[in-house]
Amino acid sequence: MAPGFTVIRRSGKIQVQVAILHSGQPSSLTSWIRRDGDIAALMGSLYYKQDLISKIKSVSPALYENDADLALAAYQDMGMSALDLLEGDFALVIWDAKGRRLIGTRDPMGGYPLFWMNRPDRQLFSTEMSALAATQKPQRLNDEYFAEYLMALLPHEEEPREECAYAGIARVLPGTAVIMGVSGAEVERRKCFDWMSRIVDPGSDDPAEIAEQYRPMLTAATRERIHGRTMAHLSGGMDSTSISLLARDLIRSGAGEYPLHTLSLIYEKLPLLAEEQLYIDTILRGEENMCAHKIVADDMLFFDPFEDPPLCDEPYPGLVSFPIARCTTDAAAREGCLTVLTGIGSDEVHVIQPYYLADLLRSRRMLEAWRHVHIWAYECNSGPWGILQQYGIEPIASAWRIPLFHRRTEKRLSRQTDATIPPWVRPGFARRHDLRERTMEQLQRRYRRCSQTALSLAIDMVEQRAGDAVRWGVSAPLGIARSHPFLDPRVFALGLGIQARMRPAPGERKPVLAATMEGLLPEIIRRRKAGKVGFDEVYFLGLTRNEPTLQKLIRQAPGDVWEIFDPDIISSVLKQAGLVTATSRQLQRLDITLSLIIWLSIEKTHPLSSRRSRGVNVIDVSESPF
């Protein structure tokens, strides 16, 4: 049963419905408060509370009962500007009795979902889309949403648009407040957070000097996320190992329940991933401050969830790798952990790619660009034209809106690119929803939202990280907070400054993180020249094993699916994919398509309105208490 809350304004009353779990109690991740006629309901957690408390003058800090209470106190003291100061992983709704308005907001990374509906007879905010869908008769699916979903450049947690899979329901965007006043009146949106305005210049391009700023910030972000018994994902790579070691030291000094638990997936039969055991064992050998848990994961392949898919409010492109994410949470639940820490988000900051080549071309420094292309081609053991196209020509072409599309009849997976409309999408649907223009707009947002290509790409990638379906749908129902210190906005704001300041050097991998973790991270990991490899094995083995299930899924899909897709082409492409004729990157839109087909199939048999949490605490409050 999903935790969370619904806030409804109708007939002169404000009603707060708080979901009750199987234990008979609300989730520890949900809090609410009523004070002086105002109400606040919050799902998730606030961080850096002492910084916020120091800015509140009207109420003694000792009086704050929970995170909802703290958020309400900040709002009552500072008004709407308080929303700009809230930090954490949260969805928050406030009823302002004096202003007679409902306000819903989320943190910049969209830690928890929040949906809204503004109707003449009622206004609603809810962390459960099903609560809003239940008020609609009949429910209508939203083709505009599906068109945007299909043309995503990367698998993502949620669409960066208000539109949802169901017409008439909207999402509160991360870092945004939605304000609803008099019923039926126009809804106001207020931007509470903007990445471009938050960039922190490190003041240096020397990794050692940047590390002096970065390590305290990353340590603080990890400390804020430790609550009670904590488990960290320990993969043997630099990212998860860094967080695990920081958490270990923090817990040893009293930040959480001792000891730190770690979870590692171990591969014995897959040769490339089996090499990671060396790095995991290097960390754990002789370690007395970690309680290590290992799971043999050779049989945990991508696409396995398609046999028995979870019920999701909206299509979820990460469904292909769902077993890996779910096993971490299940292990944490078995050990009674309240928190799971990951290394997610590090690549967006610390992998600095040579997109400065596009900037050189744009500034007409052709000879310098060509010289650097050859340097990178030698380092990457690649041809210079491939480097030039990926890091130079494609970003510029998207900015000039040059449609680098292959022919529509091109069905070879090896020829698919970010700018290609998948051949299995019916031409009528593609024309009706202008998929070509949508793709060009997405490419332009990726590469040209600012003058530096690498910085633009980093901002786009962190926005694609917004939301966390595993956190919402798997961890939260078990009372577990899933957190990512690298995605802390304070950390990431400095990370964007690193992307803007530093030019990558061939042969270096994550130089700032390596300098940050000097003396803590074992040298065998800190000096790794290449990142973790081998998950293509898990992908293609899973694709081969599950092809019969996927083909059956295609044959049995409901009829309206084929208004969007050609089943014969999808079936043919699926057979090609099993022969490893393309990279996993080139198959991303196929993954997205399959996740949409399975979601539409589930929607036919398990409509969203039938999935609403049945057990709720209901609190009714008069709209005008004065």
C-alpha positions as a printed NumPy array, in Angstrom:
array([[  0.   ,   0.   ,   0.   ],
       [  1.425,   3.392,  -0.98 ],
       [  2.062,   5.929,   1.784],
       [  1.3  ,   9.601,   1.349],
       [ -1.545,  12.061,   1.623],
       [ -4.365,  13.813,  -0.232],
       [ -5.571,  17.342,   0.518],
       [ -9.025,  18.327,  -0.775],
       [-10.743,  21.701,  -0.645],
       [-14.512,  21.588,  -1.195],
       [-17.791,  22.786,   0.345],
       [-16.045,  25.181,   2.725],
       [-13.865,  22.461,   4.243],
       [-10.285,  21.295,   3.973],
       [ -9.912,  17.535,   4.19 ],
       [ -6.566,  15.825,   4.776],
       [ -6.421,  12.097,   4.033],
       [ -3.287,  10.32 ,   5.298],
       [ -2.673,   6.786,   4.004],
       [ -2.536,   4.014,   6.603],
       [ -0.078,   1.173,   6.027],
       [ -0.653,  -2.516,   6.742],
       [  0.674,  -1.915,  10.254],
       [ -2.371,   0.252,  10.94 ],
       [ -0.228,   3.389,  11.297],
       [  0.698,   6.207,   8.909],
       [  4.134,   5.966,   7.323],
       [  7.014,   7.579,   9.197],
       [  7.734,   9.36 ,   5.907],
       [  4.429,  11.267,   6.119],
       [  3.772,  14.08 ,   8.592],
       [  1.108,  16.75 ,   8.998],
       [  0.276,  19.625,  11.343],
       [ -2.566,  22.06 ,  12.004],
       [ -1.754,  25.405,  13.626],
       [ -3.673,  28.702,  13.796],
       [ -6.078,  27.536,  11.106],
       [ -3.25 ,  26.67 ,   8.676],
       [ -2.415,  23.096,   7.683],
       [  0.699,  21.46 ,   6.255],
       [  1.143,  17.895,   4.991],
       [  4.574,  16.636,   3.972],
       [  5.895,  13.393,   2.514],
       [  9.618,  12.768,   2.794],
       [ 12.222,  14.644,   4.817],
       [ 13.694,  18.112,   5.195],
       [ 17.481,  18.505,   5.381],
       [ 19.721,  21.217,   6.827],
       [ 17.016,  21.983,   9.391],
       [ 19.233,  24.06 ,  11.647],
       [ 19.943,  26.428,   8.764],
       [ 16.199,  26.855,   8.236],
       [ 15.45 ,  27.198,  11.954],
       [ 18.006,  29.986,  12.249],
       [ 15.961,  32.021,   9.751],
       [ 12.602,  31.547,  11.558],
       [ 11.869,  34.217,  14.163],
       [  8.254,  33.638,  15.148],
       [  8.306,  30.195,  16.832],
       [ 10.76 ,  28.542,  19.217],
       [ 12.629,  25.639,  17.545],
       [ 11.714,  23.424,  20.497],
       [  8.073,  23.556,  19.421],
       [  8.533,  21.898,  16.037],
       [  6.851,  18.485,  16.145],
       [  7.846,  17.182,  12.721],
       [  9.01 ,  18.239,   9.276],
       [  5.543,  19.415,   8.24 ],
       [  5.454,  21.621,  11.338],
       [  8.852,  23.11 ,  10.512],
       [  7.826,  23.833,   6.919],
       [  4.591,  25.476,   8.109],
       [  6.439,  27.601,  10.677],
       [  8.8  ,  28.821,   7.951],
       [  5.835,  29.676,   5.724],
       [  3.944,  31.473,   8.491],
       [  7.052,  33.512,   9.265],
       [  8.321,  34.31 ,   5.77 ],
       [  5.422,  33.656,   3.401],
       [  6.049,  32.32 ,  -0.091],
       [  9.772,  33.127,   0.081],
       [ 10.106,  30.331,   2.675],
       [  9.479,  27.794,  -0.092],
       [ 12.757,  28.862,  -1.714],
       [ 14.625,  27.915,   1.483],
       [ 13.281,  24.394,   2.008],
       [ 15.839,  21.648,   1.334],
       [ 15.24 ,  17.913,   1.303],
       [ 13.446,  15.126,  -0.509],
       [  9.8  ,  16.107,  -0.093],
       [  6.349,  16.854,  -1.427],
       [  4.555,  19.548,   0.595],
       [  1.031,  20.978,   0.636],
       [  0.047,  24.013,   2.739],
       [ -3.432,  25.394,   3.37 ],
       [ -3.127,  29.125,   4.043],
       [ -6.358,  29.991,   5.872],
       [ -5.833,  33.763,   5.836],
       [ -4.84 ,  33.842,   2.18 ],
       [ -7.512,  31.228,   1.371],
       [ -5.209,  29.282,  -0.914],
       [ -3.761,  25.795,  -1.326],
       [ -0.061,  25.594,  -2.146],
       [  1.745,  22.485,  -3.361],
       [  5.504,  22.275,  -3.903],
       [  8.329,  19.751,  -4.364],
       [ 12.077,  19.835,  -3.873],
       [ 14.271,  20.519,  -6.946],
       [ 14.933,  16.805,  -7.505],
       [ 11.268,  15.804,  -7.156],
       [ 11.928,  13.548,  -4.171],
       [  8.297,  12.469,  -3.927],
       [  5.41 ,  12.863,  -6.392],
       [  2.67 ,  15.471,  -6.126],
       [ -0.309,  15.789,  -8.474],
       [ -3.073,  18.361,  -8.61 ],
       [ -6.479,  19.054, -10.067],
       [ -8.458,  22.314, -10.112],
       [-12.188,  21.842, -10.669],
       [-15.184,  24.117, -10.119],
       [-16.42 ,  22.037,  -7.168],
       [-13.092,  21.018,  -5.614],
       [ -9.339,  21.447,  -5.578],
       [ -7.005,  18.554,  -4.884],
       [ -3.354,  17.829,  -4.23 ],
       [ -2.202,  14.242,  -3.745],
       [  0.946,  12.142,  -3.669],
       [ -1.179,   9.398,  -5.279],
       [ -2.329,   9.933,  -8.853],
       [ -5.042,   7.341,  -8.239],
       [ -6.756,   9.691,  -5.751],
       [ -7.301,  12.176,  -8.577],
       [ -8.106,   9.562, -11.2  ],
       [-10.89 ,   8.224,  -8.954],
       [-12.716,  11.559,  -9.307],
       [-12.76 ,  11.373, -13.112],
       [-15.469,   9.526, -14.986],
       [-14.445,   8.377, -17.495],
       [-10.671,   8.392, -17.298],
       [ -8.953,   9.549, -20.479],
       [ -5.4  ,   8.73 , -21.493],
       [ -3.229,  11.57 , -22.756],
       [ -1.653,  11.045, -26.197],
       [  0.378,  14.247, -25.837],
       [  2.095,  12.715, -22.823],
       [  2.807,   9.483, -24.71 ],
       [  4.319,  11.41 , -27.648],
       [  6.73 ,  13.243, -25.335],
       [  7.498,  10.042, -23.44 ],
       [  8.419,   8.119, -26.605],
       [ 10.859,  10.737, -27.857],
       [ 12.833,  11.094, -24.614],
       [ 16.563,  11.222, -25.277],
       [ 17.339,   9.164, -22.167],
       [ 15.3  ,   6.927, -19.868],
       [ 14.047,   9.168, -17.091],
       [ 12.013,   8.938, -13.903],
       [  9.224,  11.354, -14.873],
       [  8.36 ,  13.703, -17.706],
       [  9.632,  17.283, -17.204],
       [  6.129,  18.562, -18.03 ],
       [  2.948,  19.128, -16.062],
       [  0.961,  16.797, -18.311],
       [  0.455,  13.268, -16.977],
       [ -0.526,   9.985, -18.555],
       [ -4.154,  10.846, -17.746],
       [ -5.841,  13.913, -19.21 ],
       [ -7.091,  16.39 , -16.628],
       [ -4.404,  15.531, -14.054],
       [ -1.252,  17.622, -13.681],
       [  1.983,  17.141, -11.765],
       [  3.726,  19.723,  -9.636],
       [  7.1  ,  20.113, -11.303],
       [ 10.248,  19.801,  -9.166],
       [ 11.379,  23.081,  -7.643],
       [  8.004,  24.672,  -8.412],
       [  5.007,  25.785,  -6.34 ],
       [  1.43 ,  25.488,  -7.626],
       [ -0.996,  27.903,  -5.955],
       [ -4.764,  27.447,  -6.095],
       [ -7.058,  30.121,  -4.65 ],
       [-10.773,  30.523,  -5.28 ],
       [-12.269,  27.373,  -6.806],
       [-12.172,  27.396, -10.565],
       [ -9.853,  30.414, -10.733],
       [ -6.63 ,  30.41 , -12.7  ],
       [ -3.811,  28.433, -11.136],
       [ -0.559,  30.259, -10.388],
       [  2.884,  28.697, -10.782],
       [  5.92 ,  29.988,  -8.929],
       [  9.488,  28.9  ,  -9.657],
       [ 11.26 ,  28.191,  -6.363],
       [ 14.53 ,  26.858,  -7.748],
       [ 16.587,  27.383, -10.904],
       [ 19.841,  25.542, -11.567],
       [ 21.401,  28.304, -13.665],
       [ 21.067,  30.815, -10.83 ],
       [ 22.461,  28.349,  -8.248],
       [ 25.757,  27.448,  -9.944],
       [ 28.715,  27.805,  -7.565],
       [ 32.046,  28.655,  -9.178],
       [ 34.809,  26.672,  -7.399],
       [ 37.255,  29.477,  -8.171],
       [ 39.848,  27.059,  -9.512],
       [ 40.314,  24.324, -12.073],
       [ 42.822,  22.443,  -9.889],
       [ 41.166,  19.217,  -8.618],
       [ 43.034,  19.349,  -5.297],
       [ 41.865,  22.903,  -4.599],
       [ 38.287,  22.103,  -5.593],
       [ 38.357,  19.014,  -3.356],
       [ 38.901,  21.239,  -0.301],
       [ 35.421,  22.691,  -0.918],
       [ 33.781,  19.593,  -2.291],
       [ 34.549,  17.036,   0.411],
       [ 32.951,  18.952,   3.335],
       [ 29.897,  19.574,   1.192],
       [ 29.529,  15.919,   0.148],
       [ 30.123,  14.797,   3.734],
       [ 27.391,  17.139,   4.991],
       [ 24.97 ,  15.893,   2.314],
       [ 25.63 ,  12.305,   3.388],
       [ 25.184,  13.187,   7.065],
       [ 21.817,  14.841,   6.403],
       [ 20.52 ,  11.651,   4.804],
       [ 21.541,   9.204,   7.535],
       [ 18.607,   8.278,   9.726],
       [ 18.567,   5.323,  12.091],
       [ 19.905,   2.044,  10.759],
       [ 21.411,   2.744,   7.344],
       [ 22.404,   0.625,   4.352],
       [ 24.674,   1.818,   1.537],
       [ 24.96 ,   0.27 ,  -1.897],
       [ 28.603,  -0.815,  -2.334],
       [ 29.335,  -1.789,  -5.929],
       [ 33.103,  -1.431,  -6.01 ],
       [ 32.941,   1.645,  -8.224],
       [ 34.242,   5.038,  -7.128],
       [ 30.798,   6.612,  -6.585],
       [ 29.068,   4.132,  -4.292],
       [ 32.316,   3.342,  -2.474],
       [ 32.868,   7.034,  -1.701],
       [ 29.406,   7.376,  -0.178],
       [ 29.804,   4.116,   1.754],
       [ 33.1  ,   5.212,   3.312],
       [ 31.817,   8.681,   4.184],
       [ 28.712,   7.126,   5.767],
       [ 30.847,   4.607,   7.65 ],
       [ 32.908,   7.361,   9.263],
       [ 29.859,   9.482,  10.05 ],
       [ 28.043,   6.578,  11.698],
       [ 31.162,   5.626,  13.621],
       [ 31.159,   9.169,  15.02 ],
       [ 27.509,   8.911,  16.092],
       [ 25.497,  10.188,  13.115],
       [ 23.322,   7.038,  12.937],
       [ 22.88 ,   3.556,  14.303],
       [ 26.151,   1.644,  14.331],
       [ 27.321,  -0.105,  12.191],
       [ 26.774,   0.852,   8.574],
       [ 25.198,  -1.98 ,   6.552],
       [ 26.353,  -2.418,   2.962],
       [ 24.868,  -4.366,   0.077],
       [ 26.915,  -5.633,  -2.859],
       [ 25.707,  -7.548,  -5.892],
       [ 28.219, -10.287,  -6.691],
       [ 28.629, -11.864, -10.117],
       [ 30.324, -15.251, -10.441],
       [ 29.409, -16.295, -13.988],
       [ 29.508, -13.011, -15.929],
       [ 33.215, -12.438, -16.591],
       [ 33.349,  -8.638, -16.755],
       [ 31.169,  -7.998, -13.724],
       [ 32.93 , -10.78 , -11.797],
       [ 36.024,  -8.547, -11.8  ],
       [ 34.228,  -6.121,  -9.48 ],
       [ 34.598,  -8.56 ,  -6.587],
       [ 38.261,  -7.548,  -6.347],
       [ 37.296,  -3.943,  -5.598],
       [ 34.476,  -4.871,  -3.211],
       [ 36.751,  -7.222,  -1.267],
       [ 39.419,  -4.527,  -1.087],
       [ 36.972,  -2.334,   0.838],
       [ 35.555,  -5.037,   3.076],
       [ 38.777,  -6.874,   3.936],
       [ 39.436,  -6.298,   7.643],
       [ 36.618,  -3.734,   7.866],
       [ 35.081,  -3.774,  11.362],
       [ 32.71 ,  -0.829,  10.989],
       [ 30.562,  -2.253,   8.213],
       [ 28.091,  -5.104,   8.253],
       [ 28.437,  -6.462,   4.718],
       [ 25.654,  -8.22 ,   2.81 ],
       [ 26.267,  -9.857,  -0.564],
       [ 23.755, -11.157,  -3.088],
       [ 24.766, -13.381,  -6.   ],
       [ 23.102, -11.628,  -8.927],
       [ 24.055, -13.677, -12.004],
       [ 20.426, -14.631, -12.543],
       [ 19.094, -11.119, -11.929],
       [ 18.811,  -9.93 , -15.515],
       [ 17.311,  -6.923, -17.23 ],
       [ 13.766,  -7.307, -18.608],
       [ 12.861,  -9.917, -15.97 ],
       [ 10.148,  -7.605, -14.489],
       [  8.188,  -7.81 , -17.742],
       [  7.049, -11.29 , -16.689],
       [  5.323,  -9.902, -13.57 ],
       [  5.48 ,  -6.085, -13.804],
       [  4.797,  -3.788, -10.839],
       [  1.799,  -1.465, -10.895],
       [  3.038,   2.048, -11.698],
       [  0.962,   5.213, -11.91 ],
       [  2.691,   6.098, -15.181],
       [  4.976,   4.335, -17.665],
       [  8.416,   3.765, -16.148],
       [ 11.385,   3.447, -18.548],
       [ 13.596,   2.119, -15.76 ],
       [ 11.442,  -1.009, -15.615],
       [ 14.066,  -2.977, -17.554],
       [ 16.511,  -2.796, -14.608],
       [ 13.906,  -2.877, -11.849],
       [ 15.142,  -6.121, -10.182],
       [ 18.499,  -4.578,  -9.254],
       [ 16.901,  -1.548,  -7.623],
       [ 14.276,  -3.621,  -5.834],
       [ 16.722,  -6.133,  -4.339],
       [ 18.589,  -3.325,  -2.532],
       [ 15.397,  -2.169,  -0.86 ],
       [ 14.337,  -5.71 ,   0.015],
       [ 17.715,  -6.339,   1.668],
       [ 17.401,  -3.092,   3.647],
       [ 13.918,  -4.092,   4.81 ],
       [ 15.15 ,  -7.502,   5.978],
       [ 17.79 ,  -5.795,   8.115],
       [ 15.367,  -3.219,   9.533],
       [ 17.104,  -0.27 ,   7.867],
       [ 15.36 ,   3.096,   7.59 ],
       [ 17.723,   4.579,   5.002],
       [ 19.379,   3.394,   1.787],
       [ 22.228,   5.483,   0.358],
       [ 23.379,   5.264,  -3.269],
       [ 26.074,   6.762,  -5.477],
       [ 23.541,   7.873,  -8.101],
       [ 24.197,  11.299,  -9.618],
       [ 27.989,  11.337,  -9.535],
       [ 28.478,  10.781, -13.262],
       [ 26.54 ,  13.933, -14.145],
       [ 29.159,  16.044, -12.35 ],
       [ 32.388,  14.091, -12.316],
       [ 32.515,  12.597, -15.799],
       [ 33.743,  15.577, -17.819],
       [ 33.42 ,  14.806, -21.52 ],
       [ 35.075,  16.726, -24.385],
       [ 32.025,  18.766, -25.377],
       [ 34.308,  21.801, -25.427],
       [ 34.973,  20.632, -28.99 ],
       [ 31.529,  21.951, -29.948],
       [ 32.35 ,  25.26 , -28.28 ],
       [ 35.606,  25.472, -30.264],
       [ 33.764,  24.809, -33.513],
       [ 31.097,  27.349, -32.619],
       [ 33.796,  29.972, -32.06 ],
       [ 35.357,  28.993, -35.439],
       [ 38.598,  27.686, -33.919],
       [ 38.613,  24.829, -36.418],
       [ 42.29 ,  23.891, -36.369],
       [ 42.408,  23.806, -32.578],
       [ 39.268,  21.685, -32.525],
       [ 40.676,  19.245, -35.095],
       [ 43.927,  18.906, -33.114],
       [ 41.98 ,  18.051, -29.934],
       [ 39.782,  15.613, -31.844],
       [ 42.873,  13.607, -32.757],
       [ 44.093,  13.621, -29.152],
       [ 40.773,  12.221, -27.942],
       [ 40.535,   9.722, -30.791],
       [ 43.932,   8.316, -29.814],
       [ 42.946,   8.141, -26.135],
       [ 39.592,   6.47 , -26.878],
       [ 41.019,   4.15 , -29.543],
       [ 38.455,   5.573, -31.934],
       [ 38.352,   7.258, -35.321],
       [ 38.5  ,  11.081, -35.315],
       [ 35.254,  11.479, -37.266],
       [ 33.268,   9.601, -34.629],
       [ 34.668,  11.862, -31.895],
       [ 34.002,  14.961, -33.99 ],
       [ 30.413,  13.964, -34.706],
       [ 29.487,  13.042, -31.113],
       [ 31.157,  15.919, -29.281],
       [ 31.284,  18.599, -31.948],
       [ 28.849,  18.355, -34.829],
       [ 25.741,  16.913, -33.134],
       [ 25.52 ,  19.586, -30.394],
       [ 25.903,  22.352, -32.98 ],
       [ 23.449,  20.791, -35.415],
       [ 20.786,  20.564, -32.705],
       [ 21.327,  24.211, -31.794],
       [ 20.884,  25.252, -35.42 ],
       [ 17.846,  22.95 , -35.629],
       [ 19.448,  20.942, -38.443],
       [ 17.446,  17.688, -38.606],
       [ 20.121,  14.972, -38.694],
       [ 17.461,  12.312, -39.25 ],
       [ 18.023,   9.073, -41.088],
       [ 15.427,   8.028, -43.611],
       [ 12.103,   7.125, -42.084],
       [ 12.362,   3.668, -43.69 ],
       [ 15.642,   2.936, -41.903],
       [ 14.932,  -0.05 , -39.638],
       [ 18.475,  -1.063, -38.7  ],
       [ 19.025,  -0.581, -34.999],
       [ 22.663,   0.275, -35.589],
       [ 21.531,   3.412, -37.46 ],
       [ 19.239,   4.742, -34.747],
       [ 20.319,   8.016, -33.097],
       [ 18.901,  10.533, -30.615],
       [ 17.384,  12.379, -33.575],
       [ 15.743,   9.35 , -35.187],
       [ 12.031,   8.674, -34.984],
       [ 11.758,   4.95 , -34.167],
       [ 10.661,   3.013, -37.269],
       [  7.949,   1.176, -35.303],
       [  6.051,   4.41 , -34.582],
       [  3.202,   4.759, -37.072],
       [  3.681,   7.701, -39.474],
       [  0.201,   9.029, -38.68 ],
       [  0.949,   9.257, -34.966],
       [  4.356,  10.827, -35.684],
       [  2.805,  13.524, -37.905],
       [ -0.193,  14.143, -35.648],
       [  2.014,  14.786, -32.625],
       [  4.961,  16.306, -34.516],
       [  7.538,  13.907, -33.115],
       [ 10.263,  15.394, -35.291],
       [  9.8  ,  18.852, -33.785],
       [  9.604,  17.421, -30.259],
       [ 12.933,  15.684, -30.716],
       [ 14.616,  18.808, -32.051],
       [ 13.307,  20.811, -29.069],
       [ 14.684,  18.225, -26.658],
       [ 18.074,  18.233, -28.375],
       [ 18.182,  22.007, -28.252],
       [ 17.343,  22.003, -24.522],
       [ 20.096,  19.469, -23.936],
       [ 22.903,  21.277, -25.731],
       [ 21.98 ,  24.976, -25.924],
       [ 20.33 ,  26.181, -22.733],
       [ 23.567,  28.067, -22.011],
       [ 26.727,  29.022, -23.904],
       [ 28.811,  26.066, -22.641],
       [ 27.803,  22.742, -24.139],
       [ 29.104,  20.606, -21.248],
       [ 27.289,  22.729, -18.657],
       [ 24.061,  22.636, -20.667],
       [ 24.289,  18.854, -20.876],
       [ 24.937,  18.531, -17.111],
       [ 21.875,  20.628, -16.262],
       [ 19.752,  18.616, -18.663],
       [ 20.955,  15.342, -17.158],
       [ 20.217,  16.386, -13.566],
       [ 16.736,  17.472, -14.614],
       [ 16.271,  14.064, -16.206],
       [ 17.147,  12.587, -12.781],
       [ 14.172,  14.349, -11.167],
       [ 11.813,  11.898,  -9.523],
       [ 12.591,   8.432,  -8.232],
       [ 10.04 ,   5.718,  -8.992],
       [ 11.898,   3.154,  -6.867],
       [ 11.812,   5.56 ,  -3.914],
       [  8.085,   6.181,  -4.355],
       [  6.888,   2.761,  -5.35 ],
       [  9.24 ,   0.333,  -3.554],
       [ 11.111,   1.965,  -0.665],
       [  8.447,   4.304,   0.724],
       [  5.773,   1.598,   1.256],
       [  8.34 ,  -0.174,   3.471],
       [  9.08 ,   3.008,   5.423],
       [ 12.56 ,   3.274,   3.89 ],
       [ 14.048,   6.538,   2.625],
       [ 16.156,   6.057,  -0.529],
       [ 18.648,   8.919,  -0.832],
       [ 21.359,  10.114,  -3.202],
       [ 23.946,  12.479,  -1.627],
       [ 25.515,  13.351,  -4.995],
       [ 22.134,  14.806,  -6.045],
       [ 21.945,  17.143,  -3.057],
       [ 21.354,  20.582,  -4.671],
       [ 24.2  ,  22.124,  -2.653],
       [ 26.585,  19.448,  -3.915],
       [ 25.276,  19.593,  -7.456],
       [ 25.427,  23.406,  -7.626],
       [ 29.177,  23.172,  -6.976],
       [ 29.324,  20.264,  -9.419],
       [ 27.862,  22.453, -12.159],
       [ 30.548,  25.005, -11.383],
       [ 33.104,  22.225, -11.863],
       [ 31.609,  21.387, -15.274],
       [ 31.703,  25.063, -16.266],
       [ 35.253,  25.595, -15.039],
       [ 37.193,  22.453, -15.976],
       [ 38.25 ,  21.134, -19.356],
       [ 38.657,  17.348, -19.44 ],
       [ 42.071,  15.81 , -19.925],
       [ 42.479,  12.526, -21.831],
       [ 43.185,   9.616, -19.524],
       [ 41.652,  11.229, -16.425],
       [ 38.438,   9.872, -14.964],
       [ 36.565,  11.867, -12.317],
       [ 39.637,  13.868, -11.242],
       [ 37.778,  15.983,  -8.67 ],
       [ 36.191,  12.996,  -6.934],
       [ 39.535,  11.195,  -6.969],
       [ 41.175,  14.206,  -5.281],
       [ 38.279,  14.541,  -2.851],
       [ 38.595,  10.948,  -1.661],
       [ 42.387,  10.85 ,  -1.419],
       [ 43.38 ,   9.201,   1.834],
       [ 40.   ,   7.54 ,   2.264],
       [ 39.38 ,   5.646,  -0.967],
       [ 41.772,   2.749,  -1.687],
       [ 44.197,   3.621,  -4.457],
       [ 43.137,   0.628,  -6.551],
       [ 39.683,   2.23 ,  -6.847],
       [ 40.699,   5.901,  -6.804],
       [ 43.046,   5.443,  -9.743],
       [ 40.826,   3.256, -11.909],
       [ 41.193,   4.414, -15.484],
       [ 37.826,   3.055, -16.578],
       [ 34.486,   2.954, -14.888],
       [ 32.468,  -0.104, -14.08 ],
       [ 31.808,  -2.218, -17.145],
       [ 29.811,  -5.258, -17.974],
       [ 26.175,  -4.293, -17.49 ],
       [ 25.688,  -4.754, -21.212],
       [ 26.034,  -8.46 , -20.367],
       [ 23.108,  -8.21 , -17.962],
       [ 21.137,  -6.238, -20.544],
       [ 21.618,  -8.492, -23.577],
       [ 21.389, -11.761, -21.647],
       [ 18.151, -10.522, -20.146],
       [ 16.871,  -9.452, -23.545],
       [ 17.622, -12.892, -24.984],
       [ 16.091, -14.764, -22.061],
       [ 12.95 , -12.647, -22.008],
       [ 12.372, -12.312, -25.762],
       [  9.527, -14.888, -25.746],
       [  7.826, -12.926, -22.943],
       [  8.32 ,  -9.673, -24.81 ],
       [  7.004, -11.129, -28.07 ],
       [  3.95 , -12.431, -26.208],
       [  3.481,  -9.001, -24.664],
       [  3.483,  -7.461, -28.126],
       [  0.981,  -9.974, -29.523],
       [ -1.422,  -9.583, -26.593],
       [ -1.266,  -5.801, -26.253],
       [ -4.64 ,  -3.991, -26.367],
       [ -5.792,  -2.708, -29.723],
       [ -5.285,   0.992, -29.043],
       [ -1.545,   0.336, -28.631],
       [ -1.382,  -0.386, -32.345],
       [ -2.743,   3.053, -33.138],
       [  0.718,   4.211, -32.049],
       [  2.994,   1.297, -33.016],
       [  3.371,  -1.236, -35.805],
       [  3.568,  -4.649, -34.035],
       [  5.339,  -6.392, -36.915],
       [  8.183,  -3.872, -36.936],
       [  8.569,  -4.002, -33.143],
       [  8.691,  -7.795, -33.275],
       [ 11.324,  -7.721, -36.02 ],
       [ 13.423,  -5.11 , -34.224],
       [ 13.244,  -7.142, -31.021],
       [ 14.786, -10.109, -32.838],
       [ 17.56 ,  -7.86 , -34.154],
       [ 18.24 ,  -6.58 , -30.639],
       [ 18.765, -10.102, -29.342],
       [ 21.528, -10.559, -31.924],
       [ 23.434,  -7.605, -30.392],
       [ 23.385,  -5.591, -33.618],
       [ 23.266,  -2.295, -31.726],
       [ 24.487,  -0.746, -28.489],
       [ 22.308,  -0.475, -25.401],
       [ 22.254,   3.296, -26.035],
       [ 20.745,   2.744, -29.471],
       [ 18.14 ,   0.468, -27.891],
       [ 16.946,   3.018, -25.338],
       [ 13.881,   4.03 , -27.322],
       [ 12.977,   0.367, -27.747],
       [ 13.16 ,  -0.004, -23.941],
       [ 10.961,   3.06 , -23.551],
       [  8.467,   1.706, -26.088],
       [  8.233,  -1.69 , -24.367],
       [  7.679,  -0.035, -20.997],
       [  4.828,   1.993, -22.491],
       [  3.232,  -1.093, -24.079],
       [  3.309,  -3.02 , -20.821],
       [  1.898,  -0.048, -18.916],
       [ -0.982,   0.335, -21.375],
       [ -1.648,  -3.392, -21.096],
       [ -1.781,  -3.195, -17.293],
       [ -4.032,  -0.146, -17.435],
       [ -6.632,  -2.19 , -19.315],
       [ -6.757,  -4.88 , -16.617],
       [ -5.96 ,  -2.792, -13.518],
       [ -7.296,   0.756, -14.049],
       [ -5.552,   3.381, -11.967],
       [ -8.73 ,   4.396, -10.136],
       [ -8.998,   0.883,  -8.682],
       [ -5.535,   1.048,  -7.084],
       [ -6.112,   3.785,  -4.537],
       [ -5.03 ,   3.145,  -0.943],
       [ -8.095,   2.05 ,   0.988],
       [ -6.954,   2.79 ,   4.527],
       [ -6.785,   6.514,   5.347],
       [ -7.013,   8.782,   8.339],
       [ -9.388,  11.641,   7.477],
       [ -9.06 ,  15.063,   9.085],
       [-11.775,  17.644,   8.282],
       [-11.108,  21.31 ,   9.042],
       [-13.334,  24.323,   8.42 ],
       [-11.987,  26.541,   5.641],
       [-12.638,  29.701,   7.702],
       [-11.594,  29.105,  11.342],
       [-11.531,  32.796,  12.301]])
